[in-house]
Amino acid sequence: MAGNRAAPRFTRHQRKSILAGALGNALEYLDWGLYASLAPVFAGQFFPQDDPLAAFLAALAIFAVGFLMRPVGGAVLGTYADRYGRKKALVLTVGLMSGGGLAIALCPTYAQIGVVSPLVLLLARLVQAFSAGGEWPSSVSYIVESAAPGRRAFAGSFQQVSTAGGILLASLFAFVVTSVLDEQQLQAWGWRVAFGVAAAMGVLVLWLRARTGETEHFESAESSGGSHRPVRALFAHHKLGLLRVVGITVPGTIIYYLWITSMPGYMSATTGLELDSALLANSIAVVVFMLLLPIGGLASDRFGRRPTFMFFLVGFALFAWPAYRVLDGGGFWTLLVVELIGVILLVGNCANVAAIYAELFPTSVRTTGTGLPYAATVALFGGTAPYLTTWLAGTGHQDKIWVYLVGSVAVGMITILSMPDGARKRELDR
């Protein structure tokens, strides 16, 4: 068994730091989740309305293109966090994310300004993607570095709770506006309200993060003369760590984006299930997911990263094929059962990854080492996964989705079995 059975409790400062790191991450995924959930609604606002499926695929294409900016954000903002502090980077990312969301909320329609409308949408998504590229690894470093010894996965699981919380808020916001408003109101202004509220929430998170302190790990590395060129140091001394981040990220990002982020839109577009029903099933599954994540973090600290991560991988290798078979033509209850089984398996990934990534690198390059390969992998696989699976289903090739998922699982298995289990480390490398 790995981990510390008598792990100390978190101090008040540690709890405040974890909360500040988690809430901003929730805001990031609220914005991303709103886009994925409401894309079937607002797609016709930014593109010609003569073909709804084509407009939806165009909106998803912008969702995918936005991911290309994430590696840039991971490199630039990750370097900023490693040189000037996690706190400063986290304040900056919240401001950028909220500004992009406000731009989407206020953007005129295609009917009003023509092709300028999708260009504004694209620019807003690029700004948010740049922010997201730095937000995720900065919050990973900040939260895990703030954890008590022997509780790194447990603390890191709240970073993932915040991720799921952002997706849950997105689903709930989308569910409310699609349920309460009629079609005309929803198309005219309802979807904009959700993006506007998310932007306003950024002010609260900005205030909270401005009142938190820097991590002891960063201050210690800074005082000892840590690297001022994190990217160069990474490629010179930590190539294997970079490859391991990629290998761990491939299955996690593909399956997470398919099961948590885009499943409601997928079901609405391919099976005819009402969007509000699909969003309700998604919201119930995400609540269960959030409740299970800290338990998964405790299991990882107790038994190790490898066995809990293998639970996720083996589970989806066995479950993916029957899941997409029963979803074809299924209704609310079918979707709910498939999502619930999926989120239980996903706990093995999401309760682990923050700690796994942080344990791969020393403090001086931790954020860049996590952010650059993670963002590049998400850009390649996460952003394209909803588009690819929707296209496969639309062309009658649902059976090929299983092959795609199992291939990603194989990459994850090779990676996790070839690396040491970080739960055995008493302290993070400084």
N, C-alpha and C positions, 0 to 999 in steps of 0.2 A: 504494500500500500504506500502511496505517496501522500505528501502533505503533512500538515501539523495538526494533530488532534486537539491540542490545547491552544489554538490560535487566539491571539488577543482580540478584544473588542475594538471597534473603531472609536477614535476620539471625536469630539465635536468638530474640530477643524477638518478631520478626514471626511466626516459625513457631509459637511458643507461643501468641500471640494468635489466630492463625488456627485453631489446634487447639481452643482454648477456645471460640471462637465457633461452630465447626462441631459440636462434640460435643453441645452443648445443643440445637442445631437438630435433630440426629439423634434426640435423645430425644423432642422434640416430635412428629416424624413417626413414631417408633416407636409412640407412644400412638395417634396418628390412624390409622396403618396397621393396628394390632391391631384397632381397632374395625371398620374396613372389612372386614378379612380374616375375622374371627371372628363378624361379625354373623349369618351364617346359622346359627351354632352357638348363640349365647346369646340370640337373638331370642325364643325360646320361654320363656326364663327370666324375661323382663321383661314379656311380653305373653301373652294367652291362646293356647294351643297348638292350637286346633282348625283353624286355617288357617295352615300354615307360610309360604306366600308373603306373606300379609297381615302376619304377624309380622315377616318380613324387611323388608317395605316400611315398617313402623312404626319399626323400628330405624334404617333409612336416613333416615326423616323426622327423627328426633332428630339424626342425623348432620348433616342439612341445617340444622335449626333452630339447632344449635350454632354454625354459621357466622355467624349474625346477631350474635353477640357479638364476632366478630373485629374489625369496624370500631371498636367501643368500645375494645377493647384496643389497637388501632392508634393511636387518638387519645390515650388516657390514658397508655399506656406509652410511646408514641412521644414524646409531650411530656415525659414523665419522663426519657427517654434524652437528649433534646436539651437539657434544662435541667440535669440532675444527672449525666449521664454514661452512656455505653453499658454500662460494666461493672456499675454498680448495677442497671440495668434487666435485664441478662442474668441476674444472680443471682436477682432477683425472679421472672422468668418461669419459671426451672427449678423453683423451689419450688412455684409454683402448678400447673404441669403435672404434677409428681409427685404432689401431693396429690389432684388429680382422678383420676389413674390408680389410686391406692390406694382411693379411694372406690368406683370401679367394681369393683375386685377383691373388695371386702368387701360389696358391696350385696346384701341379701336378695332372694329371688326374688318373682315375682308370686304364686306359690302361698303364700308365707309372709306377705307383708304387703300383698297386693293392689295397688291403684293407687299406693300410696306408692313401690313399687319403680321403675316407670318415671319417677316424679318425681325420685327420687334420681339415677337415670341421667341425666336431663335436666340437673339441677343440676351434676353432675360434668362433663358435656360443656360447659356454659356457662362454668365456671371454666377448663377447658382451652382453650376457644375464646378467652376473654379473654386468657389467657397467650399463645396462639399469635399473636394479633393484634399483640402487642408483641415476641415472640421473633424472628419472621422479619425485620422491618425493622431491629431492633437488631443482629442478627447480620450483616445485610448491611452496615450502617454500620461496625460494628466490624471486620469482615474486610477490606472494601475500603479503609477508611482505614488499616489496618495494612499494606497491600500496598506493595511496592516500585514506584517509577514505571515505567510501561510494562508492568506485570504485574497490572493490576487485574482483568481478566477471568479470568486464570489463578488468582489468589487467590480471586476470587468463585466460581469453579467448584467449589472445595472446600466452599463453603456448600451448593451443590447436590449434591456428593458425599455430604455429611452427610444431606441430605434423602433421597436415594436409599438411603443406608445405613440410615436409620431405617426406611424402607419394607421394605428387605431383611431387617432383623432381625425386623420384624413378620411377614413372610412365612415366615421360617425358624422363628420361634417357633410360628406357627400350623401350619406343616407338621409340626413335631415333635409337638405335642400331638395333632393329628388323625391322625398315623400311628402313634404309640406307644400311645395310649390307645384303649380301646374306646368305643362310643357312650355307654354309661352313665357311665363315668369322665369323659369329655369334657364331658358335660352337667352332671355333679354338681360338679366342681371343676377340671377340666383347663384350661378357658379362663381361669379366675381366676388360675392360676399365672403365665400369660404377663403379665397386667396387673400382678401383684405384683412380678415380677422387673423390669419396666420402671420401676416406682416406686422400687425399691431402687437402680437405676442412677443415679437423679437425685441421690443423695447424693454419688457420686463426681464428677459434673459440677459440682455446687455447690461442692465443695472446690476443683476446678481453677479455676473462674472466680473464686473469691475470692482466688486467688493471682496473678492477672494484673493488669497495669496498664491505665490508661486510654490512649486513642489520642492521639497528638500533635495531630491535627486538632481534636479536641474541646477539649483543653487550650488550644490557640491561640485558638479561637473564644471560649472562656469568658473568657480574659484580655483579649480585645478587646471584651468586652461584647456577646456574641451575644444573639439574641432571647430574651426571657423569655416570649413568647407565640407559640410556633411556629405554632399553628393559625391565629391571626389574620394572622400574617405570610405564611403560605402563600396564603391566599385573597386577600390584598391584592397580593402580588407574584409569585406562582408558579402562577397558574391553569393556564397552558399545560402546565407540568410535571406537574400533577395529572392533567390529561386524558391526557397521554402515558403515564403509569403505567397508567391504566385501559386504554388501547388496546393496550399491550404485554401486559398481564395477561390479557385476555379469552381469546385463543387458548391461551396457555400453561397457564392453570389448568384450562380445560375438558379439553384433551387430556391433560394430566398426570394429572388425577384419573381419567379414563377408562382410560388405558393402564397406569398404574403402581399406583394405589391400589385401584381397584374392579374391575379386570378378572377376578381369580379369583372373586369373589363373583358377578359377572355371569354368567360361564360356568357356575358351579355351579347358579345359580338358573334359568337359561334353557335350557341344553342338556343338563343332567343329568350333566355331567362331574364326576367325584369331586373334592371340594374339595382333597384333598391333592395330586392331580395338577395341578390348576390353580395351586396355590400353588408347586409345584416349577417349573413353566414360568415363572411370574412371577419367582421367585428367580433363575433362570438369566439371564433378560433383564435384571434389575436389576444383576447383577454386571457384565455387558457394558457397561451404561449407565455405571456408576461408573468403569470403566476408561477409557472414551472421553471423559468430561467434561473432565479436565485438558487433553487434546489439543484439544478444542473451545475451551477457554479460551485456549490458546496461539494457535490459529488466529484467534480474535477479536482478540487483541492485535496480531497480525501483519497481518491483512487487513481488520479493521474489524468493527464490530457489525452493520452493515446486511447485508453479503453472507452472513454466517453465520446471521443470523436469517431471512433470506429462504429459505435452504436448508430450514429447518424448516417455514416456511409453505407454500411451493410443494410440498414433499414430501407433507405431509398433505392438501393439496387434491387431489392425485392418488391418494393411497393409501387414504383413509378409506372410499370406497365399496366397493372390492373387499375391504377388510379385514373389514368387518362382514358382507358376503355370504358369505365363506368360513367365518367363525366360526359361522354358523348351522348347527348340527348337527355341527360339527367336534370333533376330539378333542385329545389332548395335543400332538401334533406340529403340528397346524394352529395351535393357540394359541401355541406357542413361536415359530413362524416369524413370525406376525403381531406378536407382542410384540417380537421382535428387530428387525424392520424399523422398528417404531414408536420404539423407544428410540434407534436410530441417528439418526432424524430429530429426536427430541426434544433431542439434544445441541445442535443449533443454537439452541434456545431457552434451555435450562438453563445452558449454559456462558456465556451472555451476560447474563442478566437482572440479576444482582447488580451488575455494573459499569454497565449501562445505567441502572438506578434511581439508583445513587449519583452518577452523573455529571450527573443532572438538577437537583440541588439543592446549595446551599451547606451547610456543616457545621452551621450554627445551626438548620436546619430539615430536615436530611437524613432523619432517622429518621421524623419525623412525615410528611414529604412522601412517603416511600415507604410507610409503614405504613398511613395512613388510606385512600388510594385503593386500594391493593393489597388490604387486608382487605375493603373494601366490595365490590370486584369479585369476590374469591374467595367472599364470602358469597353473592353473587347467582348466580354461575355454577358455582363449584367444588362447593359443598355440594349443589346441586340436580342436577348432571350425572349422578351414579350413579343417583339416583332416577328421573330422566327417561328415561335410556336403558334401565334395567331395565323400566320401565313400557311403553315403546315396544315392546321385544322381547316382553314378555308379552302384548301386544295385537296382535302380528303386524305391527308397523310398523318393522322393523329398517331399512328403506330410508330412513326419515326421519332416522336418526342422522347419516347423511352430510350432509344439508342443514344440520343443526345445527352440525357441525364446520366445514364450508366457510364458513358465515356468520361464525364466529369468526375464521377465517383472513383473511377480507376486512377485518375491523376491524384486525387486526394489520398487514396490508400497508399500509393507508392511513396508519397511525401511523408505522411505521418509515421509510416513504418521505418523510414530511413533516418529519422531525427531523434535526438534525445528528448526525454519527457521533462519539460521545464518545471513541472510541479515539484521535482526533487531539489530545485534551487531554493535555498533559504532566502537569499536576497537577490534582487535584480543586479545585473552588471552595471557598474558606474563608470 
